[in-house]
Structure formats: C-alpha cells, structure tokens
Amino acid sequence: MFNIKALETELLARIARAEDLDSLEQIRIFALGKKGRITTAMSNLAGMNMNTRKKTGKALNSLKCLVKNALVARKIALSSAILNNRIVADRVDISLPAPPEMKGRIHPITQTTDEIVTIFAEMGFVVVEGPDIESDYYNFEALNFTPDHPARQDQDTLYLKPDKNGKRKVLRTHTSPVQIRTMEKQSPPIRIIVPGRTFRSDHDATHSPMFHQLEGLVVDKVSHMGHLKGCLIDFCHAFFSIKDLPLRFRPSYFPFTEPSAELDIGCLRIGTEVKIGDYGNWLEILGCGMVHPNVLHNSGINPNKYQGFAFGIGIERVSMLKYGIPDLRPFYESNLRWMRHYGFLSFAQPTIAGGV
C-alpha cells in the first residue's frame, strides 16, 4: 500500500505553488482525474481485504475532500489576484481633465435657443413650455384651422393610433398650442415665448420630421402691429449683430393671426451660399401677425377688450443662417467632428451685454 500521508503532502504542496488557473487545473487532473493518483488508489481498494479496504478507503475519502477544499481555496485566491491586478492596470484617474480634443460642446440648437431666449427675456418675455403630444383641439381647432385644412392631413402631420373613442393624438406641428394653454390659465397681460420640439412629415436637406420652433405671444389692451414690428426688428438686429440689416414685412396668411405677415431679411446668394445683411435677395425667416379674434375667443379672452400679436421662429433656420451651416441633417447625426466645428464651448453663454 502506498503512503497516503506522503501523497497528501505532495498534492497540497503542488496546489500551494500553483501560479495560475491553468496550472491549478492540471494539478486537479493529476489528483482527481479519471487516471489521477487518488482515483487510481480508490479503484485498487477492491483487491484489498475487508479491514484494510475499510481503513484505506476512509483515509482516501478524507484526502479527496482535503484536496478539493484546497483546490477551491487556491482558485479563489488566484481569481482575486487576477481581479486586483486588472483593477490596478485599468485604473483611471478621474480627477484629470479630459484631453482637449474630447471636450464637450454645446449644440448649435441649444446655443441658438439660449440666444433667442436671452434677447426676448430682455424685452420682458417669460419662457413657458407645453407637451409634445397634443390633441386636435389645441393643435388645430382652437387655433382657427378649418376642418379641411391641409395641415390636418396624414401626409403633413404625424398622428398617433386612435384611442377607444376613435380620436387621434397628434405630434404637435408647431409650438402654438402652448399659446392656447397659457391664455386659458392666465389672464392678460401676457408676454411669453415658447421654445420646443415640433414634428411634421417632411425630410430633406432643409426639412426634418423633428425640428425646433420658438413661439412668441403678447396679449394686452394696447399692443398693435407697430409694437410687433418694433419687437421683431430689435430682435433681428440683436441676434444677427447687424445694425443696418435689411428687413421687410410681407403680407401673408396664417389661420391664427389677422393681419398676418412674414419677415424677410436681405441677403446675397452666391451659388449655394447665402450672405445675410446684403441687398440683392430676400429670405423669409419667421411668420407673425395680430392674434385672430377667434383664437382669443377660443381661449376665453374677450377679443373686444384685448388684442395682441404672435410670431414663430424656426430655430434651425436662423441657426443655419447665422453660423453658416449649409445642411439641416447633420444637426441630428451626433457627428463629433461636426460638433467640434459648429459647437460652442460651455462657458460661451449668450448675454445682451456680452453679445449673442
């Protein structure tokens, strides 16, 4: 009979010296595999007499348990060492500043929105917001859209599935519904601006299914078309930083304003480039007008007592003009190279005093 104590000493010594998991696995096979030392010894028990077999079998079972426990303990120790080494090797000092080329930038849409809000805030406007998903009433009906107006059609507007009553919610096509919601809750005088996302079924180099608008609304007893024109002229001069910027108000039509106008700025077209501030061509940048009496009435405001004006600005449009961005689509593509070129540093916050 072989010396079980000597085998125990040998196996435990090998396990203690194992430097990695592969070596430990080889020791396990050497001891407990199909042809391992302990397995072979246990298979030889059949040739022993009863007393010897009983005594030797008990000793081999004890050795087998001892070796298994030693293998598990060594495996845990080696795994912990591997993990600790990986933690040390992969350690990152989060207190270090990011490399210059990886610094974040403010998106042009965010920057432009902040610039516009800053200008109108100096004029006494207050920012309000509303939901992206609207009912037909707030998006169309209350704003004096006729039932057969093209904007209500599926090819122009994005609708949600009908509810149990057969009515469909709509992804708002403009920020104007917030005008109705505000007038329902607040008595005049009202002076608000409404930045936010809007949605229409359109997509090309100058249009996107999702885009951003900023709506303005003034309601009181005295505001008239002259106040509207002065407000928007001052805005354009401040936003584009061109004091002698050519401007004109061109008659137009919107269901929710009467009279209505579109504001054009002077520009010079050179191929696909547009240079603003020069004479030669005109480019429309926003729509405006006096709030239609029906809209005031639908909002619970007496049109015989109050009046006001409203305007809507496409944020992407004026951002592209001011910063020379030729295509709308990269605004939403998360291109880091594009952001490094057109984005803004986080401390470049717009102010009237510092310039927008």
C-alpha positions in Angstrom: 0.0 0.0 0.0 1.3 3.4 -0.9 1.9 6.2 1.6 -1.3 8.3 1.8 0.3 10.9 4.1 3.2 11.4 1.6 0.6 11.8 -1.2 -1.3 14.4 0.8 1.9 16.4 1.4 2.8 16.3 -2.3 -0.6 17.4 -3.6 -1.1 20.2 -1.0 2.4 21.5 -1.9 1.7 21.5 -5.6 -1.6 23.3 -5.0 0.1 25.9 -2.9 2.7 26.5 -5.6 0.2 26.9 -8.5 0.8 30.3 -10.1 -2.3 30.5 -12.3 -5.6 28.8 -13.0 -4.3 26.7 -15.8 -1.6 25.2 -13.6 -4.2 24.6 -10.9 -6.4 22.8 -13.3 -3.5 20.4 -14.3 -3.0 19.6 -10.6 -6.7 18.8 -10.2 -6.5 16.4 -13.1 -3.3 14.9 -11.7 -5.1 14.2 -8.4 -8.7 13.7 -9.2 -8.9 13.0 -12.9 -10.0 9.7 -14.4 -6.4 8.5 -14.1 -5.5 10.7 -11.2 -3.5 9.5 -8.2 -6.4 9.5 -5.7 -8.9 8.0 -8.3 -6.4 5.2 -9.2 -5.8 4.4 -5.5 -9.5 4.2 -4.8 -10.0 1.8 -7.8 -7.4 -0.5 -6.2 -9.5 -0.9 -3.0 -11.3 -3.9 -4.5 -8.2 -6.1 -4.2 -7.7 -5.5 -0.5 -9.1 -7.4 2.4 -12.0 -6.0 4.2 -10.2 -4.4 7.2 -7.5 -2.9 5.0 -10.1 -1.7 2.4 -12.2 0.0 5.1 -9.2 1.8 6.7 -7.6 2.8 3.4 -11.0 3.9 1.9 -11.7 6.2 4.8 -8.2 7.7 4.5 -8.6 8.3 0.7 -12.0 9.9 1.1 -10.6 12.3 3.7 -7.7 13.1 1.4 -10.1 13.6 -1.5 -12.1 16.2 0.5 -9.0 17.9 1.7 -7.6 18.2 -1.8 -10.9 19.5 -3.2 -11.1 22.2 -0.5 -7.5 23.2 -1.1 -8.2 23.5 -4.9 -11.2 25.7 -4.2 -9.4 27.9 -1.8 -6.4 28.3 -4.2 -8.8 29.1 -7.1 -10.4 31.8 -5.1 -7.1 33.3 -4.2 -5.8 33.2 -7.8 -9.0 34.8 -9.1 -8.9 37.6 -6.6 -5.3 38.3 -7.5 -6.2 38.4 -11.2 -9.0 40.8 -10.5 -6.9 43.0 -8.3 -4.2 43.2 -11.0 -6.8 44.1 -13.6 -8.2 46.8 -11.4 -4.7 48.3 -10.9 -3.9 48.0 -14.6 -7.2 49.6 -15.7 -7.2 52.3 -13.1 -8.3 55.7 -14.4 -7.6 59.0 -12.6 -11.0 60.7 -12.9 -9.6 63.8 -11.3 -7.6 64.5 -14.5 -9.2 66.9 -17.1 -10.3 65.4 -20.3 -7.9 65.7 -23.3 -8.6 69.0 -25.2 -9.9 67.1 -28.3 -12.5 65.3 -26.2 -14.1 68.3 -24.5 -17.8 68.5 -25.0 -19.6 71.2 -27.0 -22.9 72.9 -26.8 -25.1 72.0 -29.7 -26.0 74.9 -32.1 -29.7 74.4 -31.5 -29.2 74.7 -27.7 -26.9 77.8 -28.2 -29.3 79.4 -30.6 -32.3 78.8 -28.4 -30.4 80.4 -25.4 -29.5 83.4 -27.6 -33.1 84.0 -28.7 -34.4 83.5 -25.2 -31.9 85.9 -23.8 -32.9 88.6 -26.3 -36.6 88.3 -25.6 -36.1 88.0 -21.9 -34.6 91.5 -22.0 -37.9 92.6 -23.6 -39.9 91.1 -20.7 -40.9 87.8 -22.2 -41.3 84.8 -19.9 -40.5 81.2 -21.1 -43.2 78.6 -20.9 -43.4 75.0 -22.2 -46.0 72.5 -23.2 -46.4 68.8 -24.2 -45.1 67.4 -27.4 -48.2 65.2 -27.9 -51.3 67.3 -28.4 -55.0 66.9 -29.0 -56.5 68.0 -32.3 -58.3 70.8 -30.4 -55.1 72.5 -29.1 -53.1 71.9 -32.2 -55.7 72.9 -34.8 -59.2 73.7 -33.8 -58.6 76.3 -31.1 -56.1 78.0 -33.4 -58.7 78.6 -36.1 -57.7 75.8 -38.5 -60.6 74.8 -40.7 -61.6 71.1 -40.7 -60.3 70.6 -44.3 -57.0 72.5 -43.8 -54.1 70.6 -45.4 -52.1 70.6 -42.2 -54.6 68.2 -40.7 -53.8 65.5 -43.3 -51.7 62.5 -42.7 -49.2 63.4 -45.4 -48.3 66.6 -43.5 -48.9 65.6 -39.8 -47.7 62.7 -37.6 -50.6 61.1 -35.8 -50.7 58.5 -33.0 -53.1 55.5 -33.1 -56.7 56.3 -32.3 -57.9 55.9 -28.7 -61.0 54.0 -27.6 -63.2 56.9 -28.7 -61.6 57.0 -32.2 -59.8 60.2 -31.6 -56.1 60.5 -32.6 -53.5 62.5 -30.7 -51.0 64.4 -32.8 -47.3 65.2 -32.5 -47.6 69.0 -32.4 -46.8 70.7 -35.7 -45.9 74.0 -34.0 -45.5 75.4 -30.5 -48.7 77.5 -30.9 -50.8 75.1 -28.8 -49.0 76.5 -25.7 -50.5 79.9 -26.5 -54.0 78.4 -26.0 -53.0 76.6 -22.9 -51.5 79.8 -21.4 -54.4 82.0 -22.3 -56.8 79.5 -20.7 -54.9 79.6 -17.4 -53.6 83.2 -17.3 -55.4 86.5 -17.6 -53.9 89.3 -19.7 -51.5 90.9 -19.8 -49.5 88.0 -21.3 -46.0 88.1 -22.7 -44.5 84.7 -23.3 -42.0 82.8 -25.5 -42.3 79.1 -26.1 -39.3 77.1 -27.3 -39.7 73.4 -28.1 -39.7 70.5 -30.4 -42.2 70.2 -33.3 -43.0 67.4 -35.7 -44.1 67.3 -39.4 -44.0 64.6 -42.0 -41.1 66.1 -44.1 -37.5 65.2 -44.6 -34.8 66.7 -46.9 -31.7 68.9 -46.8 -33.8 71.8 -45.4 -36.6 69.9 -43.6 -36.7 67.3 -40.8 -39.5 65.3 -39.3 -38.5 66.7 -35.9 -37.3 70.3 -35.6 -37.4 73.2 -33.1 -39.5 76.4 -33.0 -39.8 79.4 -30.7 -43.2 81.0 -30.4 -43.9 84.4 -29.0 -47.2 85.8 -27.8 -48.3 89.2 -26.4 -51.9 89.9 -25.2 -53.0 93.1 -23.6 -55.2 96.1 -24.3 -52.8 98.3 -26.3 -50.3 96.2 -28.4 -50.7 96.7 -32.1 -48.8 95.9 -35.4 -46.3 98.7 -34.8 -45.3 97.0 -31.5 -44.9 93.7 -33.3 -42.7 95.2 -36.0 -40.5 97.0 -33.5 -40.1 93.9 -31.3 -39.0 91.8 -34.3 -36.8 94.4 -35.8 -34.9 94.8 -32.5 -34.6 91.0 -32.2 -33.1 90.6 -35.7 -30.6 93.4 -35.1 -29.5 91.9 -31.8 -29.5 88.2 -33.0 -27.6 88.7 -36.2 -25.5 91.6 -34.8 -26.1 93.7 -38.0 -27.5 97.1 -37.2 -28.4 98.0 -40.8 -29.8 94.6 -41.6 -32.3 95.0 -44.5 -35.8 93.9 -43.3 -39.2 93.8 -44.8 -42.7 92.7 -43.6 -44.5 90.9 -46.4 -48.3 90.2 -46.2 -49.1 86.6 -45.7 -51.8 84.3 -44.3 -52.0 82.2 -41.1 -55.2 80.8 -39.6 -54.4 82.1 -36.2 -53.4 85.7 -37.0 -55.1 88.6 -38.9 -53.5 90.5 -40.3 -50.5 88.2 -40.9 -47.0 88.8 -42.3 -43.7 87.1 -43.0 -40.5 88.8 -42.0 -37.7 88.7 -44.7 -34.1 89.7 -44.3 -31.8 91.0 -47.0 -29.2 88.6 -48.3 -27.0 87.9 -51.3 -27.0 84.4 -52.8 -23.7 83.2 -54.2 -24.2 79.7 -55.6 -25.4 77.7 -52.6 -24.1 80.2 -50.1 -26.2 82.9 -48.5 -24.6 86.0 -47.2 -27.1 87.8 -44.9 -27.1 91.6 -44.5 -26.6 92.5 -48.2 -29.1 93.6 -50.7 -30.0 91.6 -53.8 -32.3 88.9 -52.5 -34.8 88.3 -49.7 -35.1 85.4 -47.4 -38.0 84.6 -45.1 -37.1 83.8 -41.5 -40.3 83.9 -39.5 -44.1 84.4 -39.6 -46.1 86.8 -37.4 -49.3 88.8 -37.1 -52.0 90.1 -34.8 -53.8 87.3 -32.8 -57.0 86.4 -34.6 -60.1 87.3 -32.5 -61.4 83.7 -32.9 -58.2 82.4 -31.1 -58.7 84.9 -28.3 -62.4 83.8 -28.0 -61.5 80.1 -28.0 -59.1 80.8 -25.1 -61.7 82.5 -23.0 -60.4 86.1 -23.6 -62.7 88.8 -24.8 -61.5 90.0 -28.3 -63.4 93.2 -27.9 -61.4 94.1 -24.9 -57.9 92.6 -25.6 -55.7 92.2 -28.6 -52.1 91.2 -29.2 -49.5 89.7 -31.5 -47.7 86.4 -32.1 -44.7 85.2 -34.0 -43.0 81.9 -34.7 -39.3 81.3 -35.5 -37.6 78.2 -36.8 -34.6 77.8 -34.6 -32.7 75.6 -37.0 -33.3 78.1 -39.8 -31.9 81.1 -38.1 -29.0 79.0 -36.6 -28.0 77.9 -40.1 -28.1 81.5 -41.4 -26.2 83.0 -38.5 -23.5 80.3 -38.3 -23.2 79.3 -42.0 -24.4 75.7 -41.6 -25.4 74.5 -45.1 -27.4 71.3 -44.4 -30.0 70.6 -41.8 -29.5 66.9 -41.5 -26.1 66.9 -39.5 -27.9 68.7 -36.7 -29.3 65.3 -35.6 -26.5 62.9 -36.7 -24.3 63.1 -33.5 -21.2 63.6 -35.6 -18.4 64.6 -33.2 -16.3 66.3 -36.0 -19.3 68.4 -36.9 -19.9 69.3 -33.3 -16.3 70.3 -32.8 -16.6 72.6 -35.8 -20.1 74.1 -35.2 -20.5 73.6 -31.4 -19.9 76.1 -28.6 -17.7 75.9 -25.5 -19.7 75.5 -22.3 -18.7 78.9 -20.9 -19.7 80.8 -24.0 -23.1 81.7 -22.6 -25.1 84.3 -24.5 -25.9 87.7 -22.9 -27.0 91.0 -24.2 -24.0 92.7 -22.6 -21.5 90.2 -23.9 -23.1 89.7 -27.3 -25.2 86.8 -28.6 
